[in-house]
């Protein structure tokens, strides 16, 4: 009887799922990851790449592009995955690039990422500032004026990032457009200037997120405080109130791995890996501090990934084992 070779069986064959004993499921398959230009997002991508290498995949150098281009690249198959899908912050970009029809997304790689507005604790305590709505008072806004125009200067979100839309939305929703200037630029540069002003004793007002090194330099509760917002209001129309009643205006985010759907279906080992991998948020924050302290080369970050894997070898080996089983 003549054997019928289906498209599914061909995909499995070339994906490495049907290989001789002893062979790895990813042999002969090239994989390229994309990420933003934020160095602090490299660690989590490298950890995924190292797991893919263990499965036999031919891992190519990471490509750095802006977020919207990253989603388009993965959707088109020019790259195979993105490890830093901020969920739900990037929901609009995800949907616009094709959503579930183009992408495979399952599991939560990093959970518990907070973001929002902060000011220095000294000024907050002196003037009893707890909510961004307090900036409606021109005297309060003027405390954070850095250029003499009477408006508070917010060290804000880099153009094109998901947080930009939230901040711009809230300045209008909360009636703060005439009280706050949203200063944008290359984030690492403008936040470094803000930290320098803090070190000189000036009042500061800025946006940031976790995991990121800023909260290791400006420690919430010690150096700075989070500001609440009057109520939930954002482009995604989500409720940002926390279980403790606090509301910082942004959803608690997760970082998820988004893969090209066709690639994931043809590569069950990689598909399973993308689903089950998890990194503790504190591990990422700790690695980000190493970057901030000067260990910021690609070689340094690869060493950080190797060190984390060595310290969590049983977890890492468990991912590889489960991924191999999925390929059989």
N, C-alpha and C positions, 0 to 999 in steps of 0.2 A: 504494500500500500504506500502510495506516495505521500511523504510528509509535507504538510502545508506550513509554510513559514509566514507567520503573521507579522504585522508591523510591531505588535507588542513584543513578540519573541525576538525580533531584530533589535528593538530598543534595549531589551534585557541583555542580549548578547554583547552589544557594543558598550553597554554601561558597565560591563564586568560582572553582572549578576549571575551569568552562566559561564563560569570559567573553570578550568581544571582545578583539582584539589591543590591547595597550597598557594594558589594565586589570590591576590587581593582584589576586592570588588571594583576599585577605582582605576585599575591599571589601564593605561592608554587613553584616559579621559582627562582633558585639560579643564581646569577650574580657575576662573578669575573673579576675585572679589572687588567690589567698589566700596568706597567710603568717602566721607567728607574730608576736607583739608584739616580738620581738627586733629592734632596729634594724639589727643587724649581718647580718640576713638580707635586708635590703631591696635592697642593691646587686645581688645575683645575680638577684633578681626583676625589677628595673628593666632590667637588660641584656636579659633575655628580652622584656620589654615593648617595648623599643626595636626589637628585631628584628622582632617582630610588627607594629609600626607600619610598618616598611619594607615589609612584605608587604601593607599596606593594611588591616589589621584595625583595628577601632574599639576601642582599648584603654581600658578603664574604670579608675577609681582602684583601687588595691590595697586589699583588705579584710584587716584584721588580726583573727585569731581564734586560739584555742588550737589545738594540733595536731589533736586528735581531731575538733574541729568542722570543721577545714579538710578533712580526708579525707571527712567526711560531705557537706560542701558540694560538693566536686568530684564525688563519687560520684552525688549527686542532680542534678547539672547546674546548681546555683545559682551555681557558679563553674566555670571551665574548666580551670584548672591550679594546681599547687603546685610551686614550683621547689626546695623544700627538703625533699624526701623523704629522710630520713636512713636509708641502707641499710647494714647490716641492722637498725639500732636501732629503726626504726619498723615493722618487719615485722608485728608484732601489730596495730597500728592499721590498717595497710594491708589486712591480711586481714579484720579485723573490719568494715571499711567496704565490703567487697565484693570486694577483691582483683582478680585479673586479669579477672573478669567485668564489673567496673565501670570499671576504670582501664586506660589505655595507659601503659606505662613501657618505654622502650628507651634504651640509652645511659647514660653516666655523666657528669653535668654537672661535678662537682667530685670529685676523687679524693684519697685519702691523708689523710683527716681522723682524727687521733688524739684520744684522750680518756683520762682516768684520774685517779688521785690524785697529788697532789704535796705536798711539805713544803719548808720553807726549807732551803737547802744548809748553812747554819751549824749548825743542829741535827742534820741528817742526818750531817754529817761528825764532829761531836763525839761522838755516841752510836752511830755506825755503824748507822744506820737505812736499810734498803734495801727492806724488804718490809712490806706492811700487816700481816702476821702478827706483826711485832715489837711491835705495839700490844697483844698479849696480855699483855705485861709491864706491870703497872699503873704502874710507874715511867716507862716510855716514854709510855704513854697520858697520864699526868698532865702531861707536858711541853707538851701542846697543850690543856690545860684552860683555858677562858676564864671559867668561872663558879664554880669552886671545888668542883665535885662529884666531882672525881677522874677524870672521863672525858674523853677527847679530843673536842674539838669540831670536827667536819667541816663546812666550808662546802660545802654539798651542792647537790643538784639541785632545781630548781623543781618543785613539785607538778604532776603531769600530763605531765611530759616523759618520754621513753623512758629516760633515765639514772636516773630515780627507781627504777624497777623493778629495774635492775641493782644499784644500791647497796644497796637493801633486801634483795635476795636474797643479796648477798655478806656483809652483816653477819651473817646467820644461818649461811650456808654455812661461813664462816671462823671462827665462834664469837667474833665481836667485838661482839655486841649489848650486852654489859655493859661494854665498854671504849670504845665510840665512840658519840657522839650525832650523829645526822644532822640538822644544822640546815638548815632549808629556808625559803625566802622568795623575794621578787623577786630573781632572781639578780644583776642588775647592782648592786643595793644591797648585798647581803651580801658580794659579792666586793670591792666598793669598801672596805667596812669591814675586810676581811681584808688588803687591800693597805696600808691605813693602819696596821694593827698591824705589818705587816712593816717599814714605814718607821720605826716606833718601836722596832725591834729585837726584837720579840716573835717567838716561834715560831708558825708557821702551818701549817695542814693543810686542803687544799681539793681539790675536784673542778673540772676544767675540760675544755675541748675545743678543737680547732683545726679550721678557722680561727676565731680570735677574738682580740680585742685583749689579753686578759689575759697571753698569753705574750709580748707585746711589752713589758709592764710588769714582769712577773716572768719573766725569761728562763731557761728550763730549761738547766741546766749552769752557769749563772752565779749566779743568785739562788736557784733552787729545783731540786729533783730529782724525777723521776718515781719512784713506788713500784711495785714489782712486787707480784703477788698469788701465793699459794701454788700455785694451779693454776687452770685454766679452770673457771669456774662462773658461769652466767648464765641468765636465763629462756629464751633461745633455744637453749640447749644447744650453743653453738658453741665451737670451739677458738680461743682468743684469743692463743695463743703466736705470736710473731713469728719470722721466719726466722733472726734472730740469737740466738734462745733466750730473749729477754726476754718477759715476760708481764705486761702492765699491766691485765689484767682486762676490757678492752673491745675489741670488734672494731675494726679500722681501718675507718672508715666512708666512704661516698661520699654526695654529695648528688645525687639524681636528680630529674628533672622527671616529675611524675605528672599526667596529663591525664584528663579525662573521656573514656571510651572512645568514646562516640557522637560527641562533638565531634571527636576525633582522626580517626575514620574518615570523617567528613563534610568534613574540612579537611586534605587531604593535605599542603598546604604547611606548616601548623602542625605536623602530625605529624612530618614530616621534620625541621623545625627543632628540635623537642623531642629528637629522637634524636641529632642531630649536634653540638649546642652543647656547648662545653667551656670552663671557666674554670680557669686555674691556681690552685691553692690559695694560693700566695704572693701573688697579686694580690688575693685576697679578704682575706687577713690584713693586707696593706698598707692596703687601704681601711678595714678595721675600726679600724686605728690612727688614721686621720684622724677617724673618728667619736669615738673615745676622746679625741682632742685638741680636740674641740669642734665639728667640722664634722658636725653630726648632724641638720640639718634635712632635710626632703624635697628641698628645692632643692639643698642641698649634695650629697646622695647622687646626685641626678640628674646633677649636674656630674661627680661621680666616675665615673659610668657613661659619660658622654660622653667624658671624658678617656681612659678605658680603651679605648673603641671607637676613638677617633682614633689612639691609639698602636698599635692592632692592627686597622687598617682592612681589610687584605687578608684576615685571618681572618674578620672580621665579614661582609665582602662575599661571601666564599665560602659562608658559611651561607645568606645570602639567595639566592644563585644556585642552590644545591642545592635549597632549599625551593621556589623558583619552578619548577624542572624537575619536581619531584614533583607539582606541581599541573596539569601539562599532560597 
